[in-house]
Amino acid sequence: MKKGSLNRRMTLLVIRDAQQPPKQLQCSTAAVILVPTLVIASISTLVIGLQIRSSHIISQMETNLAVQSLQMEVTVADKDAAIGRLRREVMELTNQATSIRERLQRVTELEQQMQQFIRKHGKSSATSSSKATMTPLSWDASGHNTGGELITVHENTAMLTRQAMDDFQEIESLLDTVERTVPRSIQQANAVQQNLEQKQAAQLLQTRRLALAEQGKPSAWPVGSRRMTSSFGYRSDPFTGKSAFHSGMDIAGQTGDPVYAAGAGTVLEAASSGARGKCIIIQHPDGLQSWYMHLSSMQVTPGDRIHKGQMIGRLGSTGRSTGPHLHFQIVKHNQPVDPLLYVQ
């Protein structure tokens, strides 16, 4: 632009109001161009400064947000780790609770076995007296007379977990002790019971032996008749009239009267001979034998097991006999003895 054009003057009309005359302002062309330019430059500078400041603020905010995000990530990671630890501890406590439940079930079964044993042998009173009595605690929910330090759940979680772990360990130790002692007690009780049962079995066996011996002892009267015609010992022989030894006793009766075993035993002989006639010999315990002679019939055979009082034949007069009677004889270790020492 030429210098002459810049030095020209320009007139500006300023109309303030319709009733007032306009005001004229004269200024150079350079001033008219310079003033807007300065205004635009100032505005541009201000805008640029604002942009720089806003960029700085945004950058600072982004930095703060990044730091806060990193802190939050660290916090979240710590919380995740804490949650993971809590989960693992909860799982471990759950597994321990399951194990303790199973062991308590075994202890309950052992207790039931002990109770069955006690009920079986009538010693429940001794067990009930040995149980320790505990005073029950009463719970008052009225809210009075309470206090203590305020501890939040989050602050107390780790401590509660450790306490629970300690309690579980103590319970497991008690259960270990119970599982060691209860089976040993049951074994001892079983040993005592077996000893008692063995003693009882021995006593029962001895009783049975005594009963069998009593059953085997030839002590029952062999016939219904009680009329003795000849006793044990020396007498005058009915056929020769000479003195002779009589090895038993003669009991008179009717032909066909039942003859009974004086004691339990085994039939050793059931046969006929010239002097004895039809004769039965029964073997009893302790080397005893009972002989039944002059029978009219025999109802047993050798080898038969005979119980006391069993009918074995019928009275008669076979063999060397003068009439119907039973010759009853007791032999001990192959020697005849007085039958009245045994029969009632």
Buried (B, 14 or more C-beta within 10 A) or exposed (E): EEEEEBEEEEEEEEEEEEEEEEEEEEEEBBEBEEEEEEEEEEEEEEEEEEEEEEEEEEEEEEEEEEEEEEEEEEEEEEEEEEEEEEEEBEEBBEEBEEEBEEBBEBBEEBEEBBEEBBEEEEEEEEEEEEEEEEEEEEEEEEEEEEEEEEEEEEEEEEEEBEEBBEEBEEBBEEBEEBBEEBBEEBEEBEEEBEEEEEEEEEEEEEEEEEEEBEBBBBBBBBBEBEEBBBBBEEEEEBEEEEEEEBBBBBBBBEBEBBBBBBBBBBBBBBEEEEEBBBBBBBBBBEEBBBBBBBBBBBBBEEEBEBEBBBEBBBBBBBBBBEEBBBBBBBBBEEEBBBBEEBBE
